[in-house]
Amino acid sequence: MHQNKNKNHIPVLLEEVITTLSPKLNESYLDLTAGYAGHAAAILAITKNPSGSVLVDRDVTAISYLQKKFLDTGVNIIDQDFLTASKNLKDLKYKFDLILADLGVSSLHIDEAQRGFSIKNNGPLDMRMDQRQLLTAQKVVNEYPREDLIRILKEYGEEPKAKLIVDKIINNRPLTSTEELAKLIEPVWSRSTIHPATRTFQALRIEVNKELSLLSESMNVWLDLLEIGGRIGIISFHSLEDRIIKNFFKEQSQSGYESSLKILTKKPLRASPTEIAHNPRSRSAKLRVAVKIKK
Ligand SMILES: C[S@@+](CC[C@H](N)C(=O)[O-])C[C@H]1O[C@@H](n2cnc3c(N)ncnc32)[C@H](O)[C@@H]1O
């Protein structure tokens, strides 16, 4: 089954990643969100340095795919969230020439209704990237206090009708399926170009997977893991993540002689119309790349 799974996930901005990260023969490589190895396979084909490569993912299905794909190649595979993995690698004094993070979910997450990420295909309210963790979307929806839910929908979903939606949720508890939740929200936005529940689903997903806090906490560690002259590329899919990356790159590149990074992408790189037509998921992708110039 796993052999076919990667066919559903097309790596975004692949050409742009290769051009800006500019991998070279023998360089070491850390992929923090290896998924179905779309980017990793392309980079490894250039560096030809499997034993100097580390692939991280917190999703067990992705990990078992990676373990099969890279069996007996010497590639190191870590099944942890990228903050824990990065801290451990730092403790072990690892350094890399290339670091890539392609944030968010894979198409496989969305396509598999059972994972509970999809608005369109009914499934349990789950949304965990790491199925070993205890917090699910169902817990957030049914157990969080009203004020916390409103804050999450406002902050992580940028949902203008957060209060209205949360009151509907609270009046209809317990909710168990993605369909129930999506249907409940539909009347709130009657003339919307996106599905009315899109912002709520995004907010819940960010909360369940602690996406923003893990990213904010990880970036300093990633900087420590980078060799001088090493490149780091980060692909994000929503403005909240992109803001964190942009600000971190700015801070680290505008401290005069103490700057540790030089930004290689003045503006984030976006998918071309051809790529978007081929892979609609790439529409919102933004790639920012920087090179380490100083400790
Ligand atoms: C967009 S996909 C990456 C796809 C990959 N670049 C490829 O070409 O196949 C994101 C992957 O990162 C994983 N992921 C997301 N957040 C993570 C985190 N904090 N720690 C570890 N893995 C994470 C997800 O499980 C998912 O498999």
The ligand as an SDF file (V2000), in Angstrom:
LIG
                    3D

 27 29  0  0  0  0  0  0  0  0999 V2000
    3.8730   19.2290    3.4650 C   0  0  0  0  0  0  0  0  0  0  0  0
    4.3110   17.6730    4.0830 S   0  0  0  0  0  0  0  0  0  0  0  0
    5.9580   17.4710    3.5340 C   0  0  0  0  0  0  0  0  0  0  0  0
    6.0930   16.8150    2.2200 C   0  0  0  0  0  0  0  0  0  0  0  0
    7.4920   16.5360    1.7720 C   0  0  0  0  0  0  0  0  0  0  0  0
    8.3050   17.7210    1.6380 N   0  0  0  0  0  0  0  0  0  0  0  0
    7.4670   15.7720    0.4620 C   0  0  0  0  0  0  0  0  0  0  0  0
    7.9450   16.2980   -0.5420 O   0  0  0  0  0  0  0  0  0  0  0  0
    6.9500   14.6550    0.4500 O   0  0  0  0  0  0  0  0  0  0  0  0
    4.5870   18.0180    5.7610 C   0  0  0  0  0  0  0  0  0  0  0  0
    5.0200   16.8240    6.5810 C   0  0  0  0  0  0  0  0  0  0  0  0
    5.5750   17.3400    7.7650 O   0  0  0  0  0  0  0  0  0  0  0  0
    5.1200   16.6180    8.8670 C   0  0  0  0  0  0  0  0  0  0  0  0
    5.1400   17.5700    9.9730 N   0  0  0  0  0  0  0  0  0  0  0  0
    4.3950   18.6860   10.1200 C   0  0  0  0  0  0  0  0  0  0  0  0
    4.7200   19.3190   11.2510 N   0  0  0  0  0  0  0  0  0  0  0  0
    5.7140   18.5930   11.8210 C   0  0  0  0  0  0  0  0  0  0  0  0
    6.4810   18.7550   13.0170 C   0  0  0  0  0  0  0  0  0  0  0  0
    6.2580   19.7680   13.8420 N   0  0  0  0  0  0  0  0  0  0  0  0
    7.4250   17.8310   13.2850 N   0  0  0  0  0  0  0  0  0  0  0  0
    7.6470   16.7910   12.4390 C   0  0  0  0  0  0  0  0  0  0  0  0
    6.9500   16.5880   11.3010 N   0  0  0  0  0  0  0  0  0  0  0  0
    5.9900   17.4800   10.9980 C   0  0  0  0  0  0  0  0  0  0  0  0
    3.7450   16.1150    8.4920 C   0  0  0  0  0  0  0  0  0  0  0  0
    3.4580   14.9220    9.1730 O   0  0  0  0  0  0  0  0  0  0  0  0
    3.8980   15.8920    6.9790 C   0  0  0  0  0  0  0  0  0  0  0  0
    4.2600   14.5740    6.6860 O   0  0  0  0  0  0  0  0  0  0  0  0
  1  2  1  0
  2  3  1  0
  2 10  1  0
  3  4  1  0
  4  5  1  0
  5  6  1  0
  5  7  1  0
  7  8  2  0
  7  9  1  0
 10 11  1  0
 11 12  1  0
 11 26  1  0
 12 13  1  0
 13 14  1  0
 13 24  1  0
 14 15  1  0
 14 23  1  0
 15 16  2  0
 16 17  1  0
 17 18  1  0
 17 23  2  0
 18 19  1  0
 18 20  2  0
 20 21  1  0
 21 22  2  0
 22 23  1  0
 24 25  1  0
 24 26  1  0
 26 27  1  0
M  CHG  2   2   1   9  -1
M  END
$$$$
